[in-house]
Amino acid sequence: MVKNMAIVSKGVKNILRTEVFDRLNGHFAVYKPADVLPGQVASRVKHALLRDLNELPDPYPESVVKIVPDEARLDHNPNALTALSVPSLAGHPLVKGRKYKSLRLRLLSEGHDLKSSGVMALALQEGVERVDFYKQARLPSQYIIHGRLGFATFSHDIEGTIVEKSTYGHVTQPKIEKVLSGLLRMSQKDIIRHSGVNIQSQEAYELASRNLLQPSGDIPCLLLDLRCSKFEPPDFEIEVHCLRESAQYLRKVINDVGLFLKTNAVSIKVRKIQEGPFSLDNCLLRKDWRLDPILDALRTCNPLMSTYKLLPIELQKDELLAKRLVKDNISKDITQEEERCFVHRAESAPLKE
């Protein structure tokens, strides 16, 4: 028991667990290591929080007063009583068990798989209620992908079975940049096509001026920016800004770059360095997956979560509605039925040609 108590950080060890539990609300980010599934990361964070919470002191008194017969005076007075202070067992774990057995913890991030690493956002307790808003907002992510020229594999990564080898002496960084520009132009056409408005209309101009000309509905992975940040043959790095991505899709982008260069390329590492408001500076390393660092991360990350940005793009188009929904948090007096009506009104509004 003494060994477990050392796990609880000094900053919260003297605070009642009910007070600490009330603070565990919002969003924060951890650094997901490679070769660990996203669900396993969430499970480990949840286990660490429950472990540290249950090690905090209970609000129960350490001792209670008990009235017992006074043996020293029983000969003179059979009804003699005395007050004794005895240890209280009300909060003992062997009596009442673990107080906290579960927490609401949900992944905010999408796109990670077993081999990827980097920023992974999580929602805790009341923050879980805003996960759907976060995903509908489609905030962009930024990746650094490490590639290697000269061979191809079935899985498009360096650990897969090699299916082809090729020379790469003709490849230069300007050629890679040219290929990336071509891929980016194709992706920009997809963004316009999925935006749901006539690009020649007045509505498109107004949305673009408010930075709201964004894809809506069920969209594929869209590339917003591509740049070759490092080239040391056969290795190179590509910086990617994207929406609705998956790590495997980004590995395929590296494979396509190799084919356009008339050679082959595979991905060595896929690392997410930013997702929406979360960056590497906000991430907790594995050694910090504990109660006190997570409380600090919640205090830092919660102000970064701008409510306006978390509204669905259909609601952002209605400026008056956005102002009503956004005060300092999503108004609780707006029901889900009202919200559906607002979305329907925004989607069914006629286009301004």
Phi, psi and omega per residue, in radians:
M1 nan -0.675 3.126
V2 -1.120 -0.672 3.127
K3 -1.110 -0.725 -3.140
N4 -1.172 -0.590 -3.126
M5 -1.102 -0.464 3.140
A6 -1.181 -0.325 -3.134
I7 -1.202 -0.595 -3.097
V8 -1.231 2.252 -3.071
S9 -1.211 2.699 -3.082
K10 -1.150 -0.479 -3.065
G11 -1.168 -0.418 -3.074
V12 -2.198 0.081 -3.016
K13 -1.199 -0.370 -3.140
N14 -1.742 0.100 3.121
I15 -1.711 2.442 3.126
L16 -1.102 2.500 -3.055
R17 -1.108 -0.520 3.109
T18 -1.136 -0.641 3.106
E19 -1.183 -0.730 3.132
V20 -1.160 -0.708 -3.121
F21 -1.046 -0.664 3.139
D22 -1.157 -0.372 -3.137
R23 -1.489 -0.222 -3.063
L24 -1.467 1.213 3.120
N25 -2.411 2.377 3.051
G26 2.229 -2.564 -3.030
H27 -2.366 2.558 3.069
F28 -2.691 3.032 -3.074
A29 -2.271 2.542 3.042
V30 -2.146 2.834 3.073
Y31 -1.647 1.975 -3.141
K32 -1.396 2.099 3.064
P33 -1.350 2.794 3.073
A34 -1.215 2.776 3.111
D35 1.150 0.412 3.020
V36 -2.338 2.263 3.137
L37 -1.216 2.606 3.106
P38 -0.987 -0.702 3.120
G39 -1.109 -0.588 3.103
Q40 -1.200 -0.653 3.081
V41 -1.071 -0.837 3.128
A42 -1.053 -0.690 -3.138
S43 -1.144 -0.701 3.140
R44 -1.187 -0.701 3.107
V45 -1.110 -0.761 3.138
K46 -1.097 -0.752 3.128
H47 -1.093 -0.728 -3.141
A48 -1.130 -0.697 3.123
L49 -1.132 -0.796 3.139
L50 -1.119 -0.699 3.121
R51 -1.057 -0.845 -3.099
D52 -1.240 -0.602 3.097
L53 -1.077 -0.758 -3.088
N54 -1.299 -0.194 3.065
E55 -1.555 -0.166 3.133
L56 -1.306 2.745 -3.114
P57 -1.185 2.634 3.104
D58 -1.585 2.770 3.066
P59 -1.321 -0.011 -3.127
Y60 -1.285 2.537 3.113
P61 -1.179 2.597 3.133
E62 -1.262 -0.448 -3.141
S63 -2.489 2.751 3.108
V64 -2.305 2.767 3.115
V65 -1.627 2.251 -3.113
K66 -2.149 2.299 3.121
I67 -1.595 2.126 -3.093
V68 -2.323 2.809 3.075
P69 -1.070 2.466 3.121
D70 -1.553 1.752 -3.051
E71 -1.126 -0.502 -3.107
A72 -1.207 -0.406 -3.082
R73 -2.010 0.175 -3.099
L74 -1.096 -0.571 -3.113
D75 -1.145 -0.659 -3.108
H76 -1.557 -0.566 -3.107
N77 -2.485 1.782 -3.093
P78 -1.076 -0.364 -3.119
N79 -1.701 0.199 -3.094
A80 -1.144 2.346 3.133
L81 -2.178 2.783 3.089
T82 -2.530 2.752 -3.140
A83 -1.788 2.264 3.120
L84 -2.152 2.515 3.040
S85 -1.662 2.053 -3.093
V86 -2.133 2.700 3.126
P87 -1.074 2.447 3.104
S88 -1.564 2.289 3.129
L89 -1.808 0.138 -3.056
A90 -1.086 -0.669 -3.095
G91 -1.794 0.150 -3.118
H92 -1.185 2.335 -3.109
P93 -1.049 -0.482 3.113
L94 -1.293 -0.295 3.135
V95 -1.643 -0.880 -3.029
K96 -1.852 -0.100 3.119
G97 1.321 -2.967 3.137
R98 -1.301 2.265 -3.107
K99 -1.220 -0.776 -3.092
Y100 -1.912 2.087 -3.121
K101 -1.969 -0.240 -3.140
S102 -2.696 2.707 3.055
L103 -2.371 2.626 3.038
R104 -1.478 1.902 -3.136
L105 -2.339 2.255 -3.070
R106 -2.457 2.585 3.127
L107 -1.302 2.305 2.957
L108 -1.561 -0.660 -3.021
S109 -1.296 2.581 2.987
E110 -2.205 2.772 3.056
G111 1.832 -0.387 -3.131
H112 -1.296 2.616 2.964
D113 -2.386 -2.900 -3.046
L114 -1.058 -0.713 -2.986
K115 -1.578 -0.259 -3.104
S116 -1.396 2.881 3.128
S117 -2.519 3.012 3.053
G118 2.042 -2.725 -3.031
V119 -1.106 2.270 3.045
M120 -2.416 2.027 -3.076
A121 -1.570 2.524 -3.123
L122 -2.263 2.617 3.067
A123 -1.985 2.392 -3.048
L124 -2.195 2.286 3.081
Q125 0.939 -2.014 -3.091
E126 -1.111 -0.417 3.091
G127 -1.125 -0.375 3.125
V128 -1.088 -0.538 -3.096
E129 -1.166 -0.271 -3.120
R130 -1.851 0.155 -3.132
V131 -1.083 -0.771 -3.116
D132 -1.107 -0.671 3.074
F133 -1.108 -0.702 -3.136
Y134 -1.086 -0.764 -3.105
K135 -1.254 -0.612 3.112
Q136 -1.242 -0.443 3.128
A137 -1.201 -0.409 3.087
R138 0.931 1.043 3.098
L139 -1.299 2.447 -3.071
P140 -1.244 2.713 3.083
S141 -2.088 2.746 3.126
Q142 -2.205 2.326 -3.099
Y143 -2.212 2.688 2.881
I144 -2.027 2.083 -3.123
I145 -1.940 2.171 3.101
H146 -1.650 2.160 -3.134
G147 -2.090 2.869 3.096
R148 -2.430 2.286 -3.127
L149 -1.482 2.742 2.955
G150 2.007 -0.336 3.120
F151 -2.727 2.843 -3.132
A152 -2.221 2.635 3.103
T153 -2.281 2.858 3.118
F154 -1.075 -0.697 -3.061
S155 -1.598 0.029 3.140
H156 1.136 0.237 3.038
D157 -2.170 2.956 -2.989
I158 -1.212 -0.324 -3.097
E159 -1.540 -0.115 -3.104
G160 -1.377 3.039 3.111
T161 -1.298 2.215 -3.115
I162 -1.229 2.256 -3.130
V163 -2.020 -0.272 -3.114
E164 -2.797 2.510 3.040
K165 -2.176 2.642 -3.107
S166 -2.726 2.857 3.093
T167 -1.452 2.769 -3.098
Y168 -2.448 0.255 -3.100
G169 -1.091 -0.423 -3.116
H170 -1.445 -0.127 -3.064
V171 -1.435 2.304 3.064
T172 -2.236 2.898 3.139
Q173 -1.117 -0.715 3.069
P174 -1.035 -0.609 3.111
K175 -1.178 -0.674 3.095
I176 -1.121 -0.755 3.120
E177 -1.063 -0.654 3.130
K178 -1.146 -0.741 3.103
V179 -1.120 -0.725 3.138
L180 -1.113 -0.649 3.101
S181 -1.102 -0.695 3.094
G182 -1.121 -0.754 3.106
L183 -1.112 -0.644 -3.127
L184 -1.187 -0.675 3.113
R185 -1.105 -0.712 3.103
M186 -1.113 -0.681 -3.137
S187 -1.213 -0.627 3.125
Q188 -1.125 -0.595 3.057
K189 -1.116 -0.661 3.102
D190 -1.151 -0.654 3.128
I191 -1.074 -0.794 3.130
I192 -1.128 -0.721 -3.100
R193 -1.137 -0.589 -3.115
H194 -1.617 0.060 -3.127
S195 -1.315 -0.348 3.065
G196 1.405 0.201 3.113
V197 -2.294 2.766 3.048
N198 -1.295 2.084 -3.033
I199 -1.121 -0.339 3.134
Q200 -1.617 0.062 -3.026
S201 -1.587 2.905 3.084
Q202 -1.178 -0.604 3.128
E203 -1.075 -0.728 3.128
A204 -1.071 -0.697 3.129
Y205 -1.126 -0.765 -3.111
E206 -1.158 -0.714 3.113
L207 -1.169 -0.692 3.132
A208 -1.136 -0.647 3.134
S209 -1.178 -0.462 3.094
R210 -1.700 0.178 3.139
N211 1.024 0.667 -3.132
L212 -2.051 0.153 3.093
L213 -1.402 1.506 -3.053
Q214 -2.253 2.709 3.109
P215 -1.155 2.547 3.130
S216 -2.310 2.929 -3.115
G217 1.381 -2.803 -3.139
D218 -1.450 1.846 -3.044
I219 -2.008 2.683 3.028
P220 -1.421 -3.060 3.045
C221 -1.159 2.289 -3.128
L222 -2.132 2.301 3.138
L223 -1.608 2.163 -3.130
L224 -1.688 -0.518 3.141
D225 -2.807 2.500 3.120
L226 -2.389 2.363 -3.137
R227 -2.657 2.369 3.073
C228 -1.495 1.852 -3.059
S229 -1.553 -0.252 -3.109
K230 -2.764 2.418 3.121
F231 -2.477 1.861 3.089
E232 -2.355 1.462 -2.995
P233 -0.893 2.382 0.128
P234 -1.513 0.042 -3.079
D235 -1.634 2.613 3.074
F236 -2.683 2.852 3.125
E237 -2.241 2.455 3.100
I238 -2.166 2.273 3.062
E239 -1.664 2.187 -3.014
V240 -2.151 2.285 2.932
H241 -1.918 2.251 -2.998
C242 -2.672 2.962 3.068
L243 -2.200 2.551 3.043
R244 0.892 0.766 -3.034
E245 -1.514 2.925 2.913
S246 -2.389 2.621 -3.101
A247 -1.062 -0.649 -3.126
Q248 -1.197 -0.633 3.089
Y249 -1.099 -0.702 3.140
L250 -1.177 -0.559 3.037
R251 -1.155 -0.640 3.099
K252 -1.158 -0.574 3.067
V253 -1.046 -0.727 3.097
I254 -1.096 -0.724 3.096
N255 -1.078 -0.737 3.126
D256 -1.145 -0.670 3.095
V257 -1.036 -0.752 3.111
G258 -1.083 -0.726 -3.135
L259 -1.153 -0.728 3.112
F260 -1.127 -0.456 3.112
L261 -1.525 0.117 -3.136
K262 1.065 0.712 3.037
T263 -2.632 -2.721 3.082
N264 -2.292 2.742 3.105
A265 -2.671 2.568 3.084
V266 -2.264 2.813 3.120
S267 -1.568 2.332 3.063
I268 -1.628 -0.748 -3.074
K269 -2.672 2.415 3.047
V270 -2.044 2.049 -3.058
R271 -2.266 2.139 3.096
K272 -1.493 2.179 -3.106
I273 -1.874 -0.218 3.068
Q274 -2.794 2.516 3.042
E275 -2.476 1.938 -3.098
G276 0.983 -2.181 -3.131
P277 -1.447 -0.102 -3.060
F278 -1.656 2.326 3.112
S279 -2.270 -3.141 3.131
L280 -1.083 -0.497 3.137
D281 -1.158 -0.415 -3.111
N282 -1.646 -0.059 -3.001
C283 -1.458 2.526 3.034
L284 -1.683 2.208 3.048
L285 -1.270 2.935 -3.055
R286 -1.009 -0.629 -3.127
K287 -1.174 -0.295 -3.118
D288 -1.794 0.243 3.098
W289 -1.398 1.165 -3.120
R290 -2.380 3.001 -2.989
L291 -1.085 -0.924 -3.050
D292 -1.118 -0.831 3.082
P293 -1.073 -0.596 3.132
I294 -1.205 -0.665 3.058
L295 -1.073 -0.731 3.084
D296 -1.114 -0.699 -3.139
A297 -1.144 -0.655 3.095
L298 -1.100 -0.726 3.119
R299 -1.132 -0.568 -3.126
T300 -1.400 -0.729 -2.984
C301 -1.483 -0.535 -3.095
N302 -1.018 -0.714 3.082
P303 -1.142 -0.368 -3.133
L304 -1.293 -0.350 -3.069
M305 -1.471 1.478 3.122
S306 -1.155 2.150 -3.099
T307 -1.083 -0.650 -3.110
Y308 -1.059 -0.703 -3.130
K309 -1.221 -0.352 -3.114
L310 -1.525 -0.097 3.079
L311 -1.296 2.544 3.069
P312 -1.003 2.612 -3.081
I313 -1.045 -0.543 3.109
E314 -1.116 -0.633 3.132
L315 -1.349 -0.560 3.129
Q316 -1.134 -0.484 -3.134
K317 -1.163 -0.465 3.100
D318 -1.631 1.715 -2.995
E319 -1.130 -0.696 3.140
L320 -1.129 -0.710 3.118
L321 -1.125 -0.723 -3.137
A322 -1.047 -0.717 3.138
K323 -1.162 -0.571 3.131
R324 -1.253 -0.723 -3.114
L325 -1.262 -0.541 -3.032
V326 -1.811 1.863 2.978
K327 -1.957 -1.339 2.868
D328 -2.319 -0.047 3.031
N329 -2.813 2.985 3.136
I330 -1.174 2.187 -3.058
S331 -1.103 2.284 -3.121
K332 -1.400 -0.204 -3.133
D333 -1.433 -0.078 3.110
I334 -1.630 2.075 -3.073
T335 -1.422 2.901 3.099
Q336 -1.126 -0.582 3.123
E337 -1.148 -0.730 3.075
E338 -1.079 -0.734 -3.126
E339 -1.078 -0.725 3.118
R340 -1.120 -0.651 3.104
C341 -1.124 -0.693 -3.138
F342 -1.144 -0.738 3.128
V343 -1.101 -0.746 3.140
H344 -1.102 -0.712 3.139
R345 -1.117 -0.695 3.137
A346 -1.181 -0.660 -3.106
E347 -1.294 -0.564 -3.051
S348 -1.611 -0.006 -3.130
A349 -1.142 2.399 -3.128
P350 -1.180 2.586 3.119
L351 -1.282 2.483 3.095
K352 -1.625 1.745 -3.120
E353 -1.313 nan nan
